């Protein structure tokens, strides 16, 4: 469907108007899942500015490439790649010979393009955490993203399943994290012990058979932050044997990076990517 913009607006608000009486939920879903292009460019930004005469196409082709069964590209431009990885795939090598990683898969992919692109990891997910990751295609973009990560990222959410019923429907965990240099295991305490401060907010989305479905928002990004903090309050993430979980209902760590929203380091546009969690209660 082709829509010519008749007055200045933001994209989501204009879609509500132009696509009525279609439900707002379905319109947001269409936009979130890369089903909208503006002047030939796919965008997922709710607040993308529109000017009179702009051309909106609904049902636009999604920029997705399944380049490996363990890794899917959900967005790519000249500066960066956004990928959705499966659990069990490490982000970077742990030192094992011929180890397949998200980095190695994308390295081979960009090398085969022949345009001289390289690949740089911007942030990490644990091997057993699935979901959205961002990679840079040049060193300058990597530096811009990493040096301004906290300011550039406007939303970072995970979906998890924790053991037991959480004490509050909406809560916040504040603690200080330290790593044991021998075991490489993190620990968390609710007071400043010289470690790194970590802040995590959560919303209890459901409870069934002794398990809590949790929507988690990171205010800081520390190693194993979600896993160690939930374990410290007595509700480890299901399947997380390292941090004391007693159950494994999904045959994997029940943690998924489901939403990542950030400002593009070069264009300044807000980019929002959503990956549905692979588990339900």
DOZA-494809 format. One record per residue: residue in three letters; x, y, z of N, C-alpha, C in turn. Coordinates in pm, whole numbers, plus 50000, padded with zeros to 5 digits. Each point is the difference from the previous one (the first is absolute). Layout:
REM residues N
alaXYZXYZXYZ/...
***
This chain:
REM residues 281
unk500844988150000499165011950000500885012450000/unk499705009649910500785012249988499245011750062/unk500685007650086499375011550067500875012349977/unk499435010749948500715012649985499655009050119/unk501035004550070499815007950121499445013949962/unk498945004050071499335012649968500335011450097/unk500624996450114500385010550096501124994750089/unk500825008750055501104995550087499474992450122/unk500744989750040499604991850114501154990750034/unk499814992050103500904988850025499374987649938/unk500824990149969499544988749920498874992350066/unk500174996250127498974991950065498675007450007/unk500035012650037498765007850009499335001249864/unk500805001649895499405001249867499414986649956/unk500654989050035499474986849965498684997350072/unk499915004250127498734998650072498865006849920/unk500315011749948499005007849926499704993649864/unk501074996549927499834995349863499444985949990/unk500294991750101499584985949994498764997150083/unk499395010150059498764997850076498954993749906/unk499194990550052499824996050140500864988150044/unk501104997249929500874989350042500475002550144/unk500144989550080500335001750141501395005950018/unk500155007750105501315006150028501054989350028/unk499604989150064500954989250030500564994149871/unk499144997449902500474994149874500865009949922/unk499695013050011500825010049931501385000850063/unk500074999950133501305000150068500804987749964/unk499344988349993500684987649965500575000649858/unk499235005649907500455001549862501265008449994/unk500005011050075501165008950002501204993550068/unk499764993650114501074993550076500704989249919/unk499244992749921500564988849926500385003849857/unk500445012349982500585004749874499054998849882/unk498705002350024499034999349893499665013449938/unk500775010450033499725013549951501265006149939/unk499875006249883501115007749945499545014349976/unk500935009450015499755014249974501005004649895/unk499485004349886500855004449889501034989549962/unk499554987350004500844989049956500904994050105/unk500015005650122500854995050108499144993950110/unk500274987250034499264993650107500375006550133/unk499005002850082500255005750133499114993250102/unk500524999050123499214994650111499795010550108/unk500435012449973499945010650101498595005950007/unk499394999150118498665005550020499985015149975/unk501105006950037500025014649993500695005149874/unk500124991649898500615004349874499235012149946/unk500685011349974499285012149956499554998949855/unk498785004649974499455000049866499755014449954/unk500225002249871499705013049938498954998049892/unk499305010649969498994999349894500644995149870/unk499374990149936500514994449875500814987450017/unk500414996650124500714987350021499124988349958/unk500664989149958499294988149953500214988550097/unk498904995150058500034988550091499514987849924/unk500734989050013499564987149945499814990350116/unk498804994450012499774989750103500224986349937/unk500404990450084500294986649950501344999749928/unk500935008750041501315000649936500794987350027/unk500894996749909500834988150018500915001850121/unk500114989750081500825000850120501454997449966/unk500895007550067501434998249975500534988750088/unk499604987949970500444988550078500734990149910/unk501084994550052500754989849928500374989150098/unk499564987849973500374988650084501314994649944/unk501125005250049501294996249943500574987450064/unk499424995750109500414987950070498834995950087/unk499854987350028498854995750081500055005750141/unk501185004650040500175005550135499965015250005/unk499955006549884500115014649998499235005749881/unk499185010150029499215006749896500305014950004/unk500275005949884500165014449990498625006349989/unk499675009150089498705006749995500115014149944/unk501215005549994500205013149939501475001549964/unk500235006549886501375002649957500045012949918/unk501005008350025500295011349913501515001049986/unk500495011149950501445001049972500855000650125/unk499375002750116500765001850124499834988850102/unk498864993550001499764990350107499104988549956/unk500014989650082499144988349983499314997450133/unk498704997849996499254995550117499614985649975/unk500354991250092499774985749981499234994150117/unk499324989049974499244992650100500654986350012/unk500624997250114500724987450016499224990250085/unk500254987149979499394989650079500804997850129/unk499384993050095500764996350119501014989349963/unk501094999550075501054990249974501085005049908/unk499785011549936501005005749910500755011050072/unk501324998350023500745010850068500135012249910/unk500085011750062500175012349923501385000649938/unk501034996850079501374999849950500694987450051/unk501164997349947500704987550032500404999250146/unk499904988150054500474997350136501394993749998/unk500604999149882501354994649988500054986049942/unk498844993849980499984986649943500325000749851/unk500734990249953500404999649859498794998049910/unk499915007849894498924998949900498615002150061/unk499915007850107498715002450064499155009349915/unk498744996049979499075008349926499355009950096/unk500035012749965499455010650084499165009449914/unk499235008650066499275010249925500985008749921/unk501125003350062501025008049933500544993049877/unk500354987150013500604992849887499024998449884/unk498734997850032498984998749894499885013249923/unk499945011250072499875013049934501305004249932/unk501124996050055501305002849935500034993649861/unk499604987349991499974993149871498995006449906/unk498875004550057498965006149919500475013049936/unk500585009050079500425012949944501214998449909/unk500864990550030501164997749913499564995449861/unk498934991849996499524994949871499355010949915/unk499655011450063499365010849924500975007049907/unk501284999450035501025005849914500085015150001/unk499295006650095500015014750001500995005850101/unk500824991250058501015004650094499515002050141/unk498744996650028499465001550135500694990250095/unk500045003950126500514991350106498884998350101/unk500284993250109498964998350102500625002450137/unk499275007650083500475003550135498854997750096/unk500274993650110498964997550100499835012550086/unk498765004150020499695012150076499654996750144/unk499204989850020499634995650135499794985049995/unk499874993650114499954985450003498714994850062/unk499664987949960499004992150071500694987250045/unk499594994750116500544987250044499704989449895/unk500844989849997499834988949905498574994650002/unk499444998250119498704993450012498825009750000/unk500285012949982498945009949984499775002449851/unk498764999749957499685002449860499535014449982/unk499875004249872499415013149974500855009649921/unk499665012950014500515010749916501405004750041/unk500895001149900501355005350019500315010049888/unk500925009350029500445009849900501494998049973/unk500365000449871501394999249957500305011949910/unk501225005250008500435010949912500784994349882/unk499975007349887500714995749881501285007949976/unk500315009150093501275007149995500355004550140/unk501285003050021500475003250135499435012950053/unk499775009649912499455012950043498584998450055/unk499194992049932498634997650047500014992550133/unk500884990350013500124992850126500325009750114/unk500965009049977500415009450104498855009550035/unk499305004949899498885009250024498924993350085/unk499704987549970498974992950075500464996950142/unk501214994950015500474995950133500235012050092/unk500555010749947500305011550084498745007450045/unk498914998449925498765006950033498854990250024/unk500344987750040499004989550010498845003650093/unk500305004750118498945003150097499085011249951/unk500565009549926499195010949947499274995749873/unk500634991849918499414995949871498864990150018/unk500124990950099498974989850020498865006050080/unk498815000249940498845005950066499074989450058/unk500164987649960499204989250058500754986849980/unk500104992350108500674987049993499264990550093/unk499254990949939499164991050080500314985449972/unk499834992050105500144985649990498704993650047/unk499774987949952498924991850053500644987950067/unk499594997250122500584988750072498954992350078/unk500364988250042499164992050088500814997050125/unk499505004850114500704998450128499294989750086/unk500754993450083499424990150091499275007050115/unk498864994550039499225005750109499215012249956/unk499245005250093499205012049972500745012350050/unk500235009649913500715012150039499215007850104/unk500705007250089499315006650113499115011649960/unk500235006149884499215011549957499624998549853/unk498885005949962499625000049858500975008649921/unk500375011450057501005008749939501065003150104/unk501234996749969501055001850098501315004449938/unk500955003150086501335004349957501034993050088/unk501054995249937501094993650072501235008849986/unk500545004550113501225008150000501044992450082/unk501124997349940501054992750071501365003249941/unk501054995250067501365002249954500604986449965/unk500584999249881500464987249946501524999249999/unk500504988350037501434997149993500204986449935/unk501154998449934500324987249936501114992950077/unk499794987250025501044991850061501054997049894/unk501255004150020501014998449895500334985449969/unk499714991050093500294985849978498854992949930/unk498795001650053498854993049943499355007749885/unk500325013149990499395009149902498495001250021/unk499564996750120498595001050035499755013350069/unk498885006449966499665012850059499244998050131/unk500135009850088499215000250123499385013850015/unk498895000650072499285012750016499625002050145/unk500185012250050499585003650136499245013249992/unk499075002650093499165012149993500655012450062/unk501315000350010500715011650055501315001849923/unk500575011750011501225003249926501204993150064/unk500504989849932501174992650049501215002449911/unk499925010749921501105002849909499794994049863/unk498924992649982499704994249870499325010049908/unk499484995149889499325008649904498505000350029/unk499465012150008498585001450028499184995249881/unk498964992150028499134994749896498555002850038/unk499215004849903498605003350024499154993049894/unk499034992350046499104992549912498575002150046/unk499115003649906498575001150030499284988149939/unk498894995950063499274988649945498495001850017/unk499274993049913498544999450008499594985449994/unk499224995650099499504986250003498834998849901/unk500234993149889499004999049894499114987750014/unk500414990350083499194988050017500644990650100/unk499184991350059500504990250096499254986949981/unk500744989049987499374987049980500954988950042/unk499484990850079500744988150041501375003450059/unk500015010150086501235003450071501015008049921/unk499585005349886500915007749915499415013749969/unk500855010149997499585013849971500515004149863/unk499085004449913500375005949873500285014750026/unk501195004749965500445013350040500475008249880/unk499535012449994500525009649903501035008550074/unk501215000249948501145005750072500605011649921/unk500265011050071500635011749937501345002750067/unk501065000749920501325002950055500235015050006/unk500375004750118500405013950017501525001249989/unk500704989050028501454999149982500284987049927/unk501204998449950500354987749930501264993950058/unk499844990450089501144993250063500014985349960/unk501154993950012500134985849967499044991650084/unk499204991649934499054991050067499035007350091/unk499755012849974499245008450093498654994050039/unk499184996749902498674994850030500094986950076/unk500864991349954500124986650060500425000650146/unk501035007950029500515000450137499065007750092/unk499365010549949499105007750086498744992150037/unk499424993149903498814992150032500354988350092/unk501174994249982500434989450091500195005550142/unk500535012250009500285005950131498745002950080/unk498875002349932498745002550072499184987150015/unk500634988749967499354987050022499124995249888/unk500135006149880499174996249886500884998549875/unk500874989849998500894998549885499234997749870/unk500625003749891499414997749868499954984949974/unk498854995049958499844985749974501064995349900/unk500564988450027501024994349913501405005150028/unk500155009150098501315005850029500684992550114/unk500534988549969500644991650102501175007150066/unk500715008349923501175007150053499635008750119/unk498805005749997499585009150107498864994050085/unk499974986950006499164993550101498604995949959/unk499665000549873498654995849958499804985150026/unk498794996750046499664986050028499134993949890/unk499555008249907499124995149893500595003649863/unk499554992849899500435002749863498864996449905/unk498875007250009498804996249927500105001649849/unk500965007949951500105002449856501254993849939/unk500764992750082501224993849950501075010149961/unk499945011850060500935010849970499865010750106/unk500925009650001499875011850084498805008149951/unk499065002850089498765006849961500185015150004/unk500855005049911500285014449994500195003949854/unk499325010849958499995004049860500045015149988/unk500925005349919500085014449975498935003749899/unk498895005350047498815001249917499815013749934/unk500525010750060499845013449943501315007750012/unk500405006349889501135009250005499655012149914/unk500035011650064499725012649930501175009450023/unk500525005849893501145009050012500005010149887/unk500745010950022500175010149897501164996149910/unk499755000249871501034996349903501185009750014/unk501234994850010501155008950026500325009649887/unk499514997449880500295008749886498795007949952/unk498844993749995498825006949950499215007050110/unk500204995850125499265005750112498594994750014/unk499584991149908498644994650006499864989950113/unk498814999250058499734990050101499694986749932/unk500764989750037499834986649945499464991050110/unk498914992849972499404991350102499824986049943/unk500524990150072499954986249953499394991250109/unk499104991349958499284991350092500154985649955/unk500334991350093500094985649973499124992750101/unk498944993449955499104993050093500734989450081/unk499704999150126500644989950086499584986049958/unk500914990350002499704986349955499394991350110/unk499565005850109499374992050106498795007150055/unk499054992150044498745004750060499664991450120/unk499225005650091499524992050113498634994449968/
***
